[in-house]
């Protein structure tokens, strides 16, 4: 079985961020693959989304994003 989890490396030990979500027993041997990217690629890209935009442009983008009808079309209520 393969599981993916977030962990913090402290004092020579990996400590799971959410230990209750692990489906392993104490003492069970596991293989750990370390991915030291602090942020997943999607988060890194999202952090750049407003780069180079003015405050007015950012407000316009957020207004459009919050207006679901623009994305999903208008639907008449029953």
Buried (B, 14 or more C-beta within 10 A) or exposed (E): EEEEEEBEEEEEEEEEEEEEEEEEEEEEEEEEEEEEEEEEEEEEEEEEEEEEEEEEEEEEEEEEEEEEEEEEEEEEEE
